[in-house]
Amino acid sequence: MRMKSTFSTLAVAAVLGLSLPVTSAFAALQVGEKAPDFKLSAALAGKPTTFSLQQALKKGPVVLYFFPAAFTAGCTLEAHDFAEATADFAKQGATVIGVTAGNTEQIAKFSQLECRDKFTVAADPGAKVAAEYKNTMNILGKTLSDRTSYVIAPDGKILLSYTDKNPDAHIQKALDAVKKYRQANPA
């Protein structure tokens, strides 16, 4: 019950535009660094699956975006925007994956409703993968993934590292990085 009340507080604060005490624990991994490999329980179109970064990179670049919690205002907006752009990423040979440490028990429903069955969403209980990527934050004593987008080349190198609490620019910055990669590395 404590987790639900924390996220209810986050949702109310977001809707009302209130500031909560938020502290970032790390600075996100930077361009050129090697992306840590991971495998997480996930959902696509409401169905359970497993996401492996290593397997996805065999198909092309990966757009990995971390978000704080499912069904919060900014995270829902960002999921809608990524869903709308999924076909554009696919044209460039890129896979989109959203990862959250918040509301992990709701990823199946979130993948259906907010991600519109377009891309996989993975659960990161305890923000362990987010910590490897150095993008965690603490809200009301709970460690969550910060809103950070990465584009990872098939060789595992980070091509884009972008952190901003506002979800608006994440999709365009990721798409620009994928297009730049594709121009330099035609399929």
N, C-alpha and C positions, 0 to 999 in steps of 0.2 A: 504494500500500500504506500510506503514511503516514496517509492520511485514514481508512482502515478501522481502523487501530490507535488513532487518536484517538477514534473513535466507540465502539470496543470499550472503551476506558478509560472513556468517559462512561457507557456502559451498565453496566459493572461497578460504577462508583462510585455510580450511581443505585440499583442493586439493593441494594448494601451500605449505602446511606445515607451515603456518605462525602462530605465537602465537597471541592470542587476550587477552585483559585483562579479566580474568575470576576470579571471587571470589566466593568461596563456602560460603553459608550463615550459614550452620549448619554442625555438624558431624552426619553421618547417625545413625539410630537406631542400637543398638548392639545386638549380640546374647543373647538370654534369655529374651529380652524385649518382651512385648505384641505388636503385630502388630495392628495398628489402622484399624478398619473396614472401608470399603468404598464401594460405588456403583457408577459406572461411565458409561456414554454413551460410546459405543465401536463399533467395527466392526470385523466381522469374515468373511473371504472370500468376502470382499467387501459389506457385508450386515450389516445393523445396528442391534445392539443388546445392551443389558445391562450386565455389568459384576458386580457381587456381590462377594466380598471376602468371606463373611460369607457362601454363597451358595457353592462356589467352595471348601472351606475347608471341607465341608461335604463329599466330594468325595475323599479327600486325601490331601497331601501336595501341596502347591502352590509355583511356581517359579514366583516371581514378579520382573520384571526388569524395571527400569526407564531408559529412554533414552532422550537426549536433544531435538531432532527434527527429524521428518520424512524426508526422502530423503536427509539426509546429509551423507557424506562418511562413517563415523564410525557407524552411526545408521543403515545404509543399510547393512553394513558388519555384524553387530551384529544380525540383523533380519534374514539374510540368515543363519547364524550359528545356531540360535535358531530354525529356520524352519527345518534345517537338523537334529537337535537333538530331535525334538518333539516326534518322535516315541520312542526314548530311555527314555524320561521323562514319556511318557504314560505307558511304560512297568513297571515303578516303581509306577504307580498310581498317578503321579503328573500332575497338570495343569499348563500350561505356559500362562502368561499374560504380555504383554508389555504396559507400560504407558508413555505418553509423554505430556508435557506442551507446546511443540513447534509444529507448523503447525497442530494444532488440527483439522482443517477443512479438512485435507488430510488423516486422518486415514483409511478411507474406501479403498482408492486407495492403500495406503501403505500396508494394510492387504492383499490385493490381490497380488500386485506385489512383494513386498520385503519380506513379511512374508509367501508368497507362499500358501495362504489359509490354513495354518497349525495351527495358533493360533490366539487368540483374541488380539486386540490392543485397548487400551482405551485412550480417550482424558481427559486431566486434565487441563482445562482452568484456567489460573492464578496460576498454580502449587500448588493448595490447598492441594491435597493429598500428593504430594511430600514434602510439608512443614511439614505435620503431620509425615512423615517418616524421617524428618530432612535431606533431601538430595536435596536441591535446590542450584542453582548457578546463578550468574548474568553475562550475556554476553551483552555488549553494552547497558546496562541499562534495559535489559529484563530478568525477572526471569524465569528460565527453570529448569526442573528436571535434576539432575546430573546423570551420568551413574553409577547406583548402582543396584546390584542384591541382592535379598533376597530369601531365602527359608523359608517358613512359614509352621510349623507343623499344623495338623488339630486342635490342641488345641489353635492355635493362637500365639504360641511362635516362635520367630525368631531363626532359626537354622543356617542361614548364612546371613551375611551382608558384602558385598564386593563392594567397590567403587574404580574404576579406569577408567580414561578417555579412556584408550586403551581397546577396546572391546574384545581383543583376549582371555583372560582367564575366562571371565564371564561364559560361557557355561559349561566348564569343572568343575569349582568350584561349580556351582549350581548342576550339575549332581552328582558329588561326595557327596555333602551334602544330596541329595535326596536318593542316594544309601545307605549311612550310616544310614539315618533315617529308610529306608525300612528294612535293616538288623536287626535293633534293634526293629522294629515293623512290623513283617511279616503280610501280608494281610490275 
